[in-house]
Amino acid sequence: MTPYWPPPSPVNSSTGTSPSPPPAPAGGGLEELTGREREAVALAAHGLSNDEIADRLVISPATAKTHINRAMAKLHARDRAQLVVLAYESGLVTPRRS
């Protein structure tokens, strides 16, 4: 699988614009995640720490961290912030309305 966010493309000198990025894979690549990894990513997207995710899923903090790290590896997310963006862009979570 190719990285979700490829490195920046060079600017086309004739039009002054960058080429369009390739479309995101169906489901934002989330089909590669296990159900538990998806749950952990959704909770991380809502701002929970690994310890809080562990409490919610009734698992150890080390297991919560493993779920997050494996999800990051499978989705080629370079950090937790990018994982959260992927969760929103894929529709796994939606913004809360006030």
Backbone as CSV, one residue per row, in Angstrom:
resi,resn,N_x,N_y,N_z,CA_x,CA_y,CA_z,C_x,C_y,C_z
1,MET,0.848,-1.174,0.000,0.000,0.000,0.000,0.890,1.232,0.000
2,THR,0.528,2.229,-0.774,1.306,3.456,-0.819,0.926,4.348,0.347
3,PRO,1.829,5.221,0.768,1.508,6.127,1.885,0.293,6.976,1.554
4,TYR,-0.484,7.260,2.587,-1.700,8.059,2.405,-1.357,9.456,1.946
5,TRP,-0.356,10.075,2.540,0.069,11.401,2.140,1.436,11.303,1.488
6,PRO,1.468,11.284,0.155,2.776,11.207,-0.491,3.529,12.521,-0.318
7,PRO,4.837,12.511,-0.544,5.598,13.756,-0.454,5.043,14.780,-1.445
8,PRO,5.253,16.076,-1.197,4.724,17.099,-2.095,5.213,16.883,-3.524
9,SER,4.316,17.116,-4.466,4.655,16.979,-5.881,5.241,18.284,-6.391
10,PRO,6.098,18.204,-7.397,6.640,19.436,-7.957,5.537,20.251,-8.634
11,VAL,5.720,21.540,-8.662,4.748,22.434,-9.296,4.954,22.380,-10.797
12,ASN,3.840,22.271,-11.531,3.874,22.270,-12.990,4.234,23.673,-13.450
13,SER,5.352,23.821,-14.150,5.830,25.155,-14.541,4.919,25.832,-15.553
14,SER,4.197,25.073,-16.367,3.342,25.700,-17.371,2.040,26.233,-16.789
15,THR,1.511,25.562,-15.735,0.242,26.018,-15.155,0.413,26.653,-13.789
16,GLY,1.561,26.419,-13.149,1.794,26.973,-11.822,1.056,26.246,-10.724
17,THR,0.542,25.062,-11.029,-0.206,24.304,-10.029,0.453,22.949,-9.800
18,SER,0.138,22.363,-8.680,0.617,21.014,-8.377,-0.367,20.012,-8.936
19,PRO,0.120,18.845,-9.346,-0.815,17.812,-9.795,-1.716,17.369,-8.644
20,SER,-2.907,16.917,-8.975,-3.839,16.454,-7.949,-3.291,15.204,-7.284
21,PRO,-3.483,15.087,-5.954,-3.028,13.871,-5.286,-3.898,12.697,-5.716
22,PRO,-3.376,11.487,-5.629,-4.212,10.333,-5.988,-5.363,10.213,-5.003
23,PRO,-6.486,9.658,-5.455,-7.619,9.513,-4.532,-7.268,8.582,-3.387
24,ALA,-7.851,8.863,-2.224,-7.630,8.014,-1.050,-8.267,6.657,-1.300
25,PRO,-7.678,5.604,-0.784,-8.286,4.281,-0.960,-9.654,4.242,-0.303
26,ALA,-10.523,3.383,-0.814,-11.870,3.254,-0.257,-11.780,3.004,1.238
27,GLY,-12.558,3.749,1.996,-12.538,3.592,3.448,-11.308,4.197,4.093
28,GLY,-10.540,4.966,3.332,-9.351,5.600,3.875,-8.282,4.605,4.294
29,GLY,-8.358,3.362,3.789,-7.394,2.348,4.162,-7.761,1.643,5.455
30,LEU,-8.884,2.025,6.039,-9.264,1.456,7.332,-9.649,-0.007,7.259
31,GLU,-9.895,-0.519,6.053,-10.253,-1.930,5.931,-9.090,-2.832,6.349
32,GLU,-7.880,-2.300,6.390,-6.719,-3.071,6.838,-6.669,-3.230,8.363
33,LEU,-7.398,-2.392,9.079,-7.353,-2.420,10.539,-8.278,-3.486,11.101
34,THR,-7.883,-4.021,12.255,-8.788,-4.923,12.974,-9.884,-4.069,13.619
35,GLY,-10.926,-4.709,14.068,-11.999,-3.986,14.745,-11.497,-3.249,15.976
36,ARG,-10.617,-3.887,16.720,-10.083,-3.279,17.947,-9.189,-2.086,17.615
37,GLU,-8.427,-2.193,16.537,-7.596,-1.062,16.111,-8.482,0.110,15.696
38,ARG,-9.583,-0.176,14.987,-10.514,0.902,14.597,-11.116,1.568,15.827
39,GLU,-11.488,0.763,16.830,-12.032,1.327,18.067,-11.007,2.237,18.741
40,ALA,-9.769,1.779,18.812,-8.716,2.565,19.458,-8.461,3.858,18.692
41,VAL,-8.449,3.792,17.369,-8.228,4.995,16.550,-9.374,5.984,16.757
42,ALA,-10.600,5.483,16.790,-11.747,6.370,17.000,-11.650,7.076,18.349
43,LEU,-11.256,6.352,19.378,-11.117,6.966,20.697,-9.966,7.971,20.719
44,ALA,-8.872,7.647,20.036,-7.752,8.592,19.938,-8.198,9.855,19.214
45,ALA,-9.034,9.692,18.196,-9.529,10.849,17.440,-10.409,11.748,18.304
46,HIS,-11.007,11.177,19.323,-11.812,11.974,20.258,-10.962,12.545,21.383
47,GLY,-9.643,12.374,21.275,-8.737,13.020,22.208,-8.317,12.202,23.405
48,LEU,-8.637,10.919,23.439,-8.284,10.104,24.594,-6.814,9.680,24.543
49,SER,-6.201,9.597,25.694,-4.826,9.110,25.818,-4.832,7.584,25.757
50,ASN,-3.659,6.986,25.660,-3.580,5.519,25.661,-4.164,4.938,26.943
51,ASP,-3.904,5.569,28.082,-4.459,5.083,29.352,-5.990,5.155,29.345
52,GLU,-6.535,6.233,28.805,-7.993,6.378,28.739,-8.608,5.384,27.758
53,ILE,-7.925,5.153,26.641,-8.390,4.152,25.670,-8.403,2.780,26.343
54,ALA,-7.354,2.478,27.086,-7.271,1.197,27.794,-8.445,1.032,28.757
55,ASP,-8.771,2.076,29.503,-9.907,2.012,30.434,-11.210,1.748,29.699
56,ARG,-11.426,2.462,28.595,-12.674,2.308,27.838,-12.810,0.924,27.213
57,LEU,-11.696,0.386,26.697,-11.744,-0.909,26.007,-11.464,-2.090,26.929
58,VAL,-11.206,-1.788,28.200,-10.903,-2.800,29.216,-9.723,-3.672,28.743
59,ILE,-8.623,-2.988,28.437,-7.370,-3.630,28.040,-6.246,-2.920,28.787
60,SER,-5.057,-3.436,28.694,-3.934,-2.780,29.362,-3.479,-1.568,28.544
61,PRO,-2.852,-0.592,29.188,-2.313,0.551,28.444,-1.305,0.124,27.369
62,ALA,-0.537,-0.918,27.633,0.417,-1.402,26.629,-0.304,-1.929,25.394
63,THR,-1.427,-2.608,25.591,-2.204,-3.117,24.463,-2.836,-1.960,23.691
64,ALA,-3.320,-0.957,24.391,-3.879,0.223,23.721,-2.809,0.882,22.854
65,LYS,-1.611,1.017,23.412,-0.503,1.613,22.663,-0.162,0.766,21.437
66,THR,-0.199,-0.552,21.595,0.069,-1.451,20.467,-0.972,-1.272,19.368
67,HIS,-2.253,-1.182,19.736,-3.311,-0.975,18.734,-3.073,0.322,17.964
68,ILE,-2.734,1.388,18.673,-2.488,2.679,18.021,-1.255,2.590,17.117
69,ASN,-0.187,1.997,17.612,1.034,1.889,16.811,0.843,1.030,15.569
70,ARG,0.112,-0.070,15.701,-0.140,-0.919,14.527,-1.031,-0.216,13.514
71,ALA,-2.020,0.526,13.996,-2.870,1.299,13.089,-2.045,2.343,12.348
72,MET,-1.153,3.017,13.068,-0.290,4.010,12.428,0.579,3.362,11.358
73,ALA,1.114,2.186,11.650,1.960,1.495,10.673,1.154,1.073,9.442
74,LYS,-0.021,0.505,9.665,-0.845,0.039,8.544,-1.327,1.188,7.666
75,LEU,-1.582,2.343,8.273,-2.095,3.498,7.529,-0.991,4.453,7.095
76,HIS,0.249,4.105,7.418,1.408,4.942,7.067,1.282,6.343,7.654
77,ALA,0.727,6.430,8.846,0.617,7.716,9.548,1.931,7.957,10.284
78,ARG,2.509,9.125,10.095,3.815,9.391,10.703,3.721,9.749,12.174
79,ASP,2.524,10.159,12.639,2.341,10.470,14.047,0.865,10.362,14.406
80,ARG,0.578,10.511,15.690,-0.798,10.365,16.187,-1.725,11.423,15.581
81,ALA,-1.205,12.622,15.374,-2.022,13.687,14.786,-2.493,13.301,13.385
82,GLN,-1.603,12.716,12.605,-1.991,12.301,11.261,-3.010,11.161,11.326
83,LEU,-2.880,10.296,12.309,-3.847,9.222,12.495,-5.236,9.798,12.779
84,VAL,-5.294,10.837,13.583,-6.565,11.498,13.895,-7.169,12.118,12.632
85,VAL,-6.344,12.760,11.829,-6.831,13.345,10.569,-7.410,12.248,9.684
86,LEU,-6.717,11.127,9.575,-7.207,10.006,8.769,-8.556,9.500,9.282
87,ALA,-8.711,9.462,10.592,-9.967,8.993,11.176,-11.127,9.902,10.765
88,TYR,-10.898,11.195,10.763,-11.948,12.136,10.358,-12.186,12.098,8.862
89,GLU,-11.114,12.088,8.078,-11.254,12.106,6.617,-11.916,10.836,6.089
90,SER,-11.710,9.728,6.761,-12.285,8.456,6.317,-13.742,8.305,6.734
91,GLY,-14.182,9.151,7.673,-15.549,9.035,8.174,-15.678,8.100,9.369
92,LEU,-14.545,7.589,9.870,-14.593,6.736,11.052,-15.206,7.490,12.220
93,VAL,-14.857,8.763,12.351,-15.460,9.638,13.357,-15.923,10.910,12.671
94,THR,-16.890,11.555,13.272,-17.382,12.827,12.743,-17.261,13.892,13.817
95,PRO,-17.087,15.138,13.413,-16.976,16.206,14.408,-18.235,16.304,15.262
96,ARG,-18.044,16.581,16.524,-19.178,16.785,17.427,-19.804,18.141,17.160
97,ARG,-21.096,18.176,17.250,-21.786,19.472,17.077,-22.057,20.062,18.452
98,SER,-21.872,21.362,18.576,-22.071,22.027,19.874,-23.532,22.188,20.201
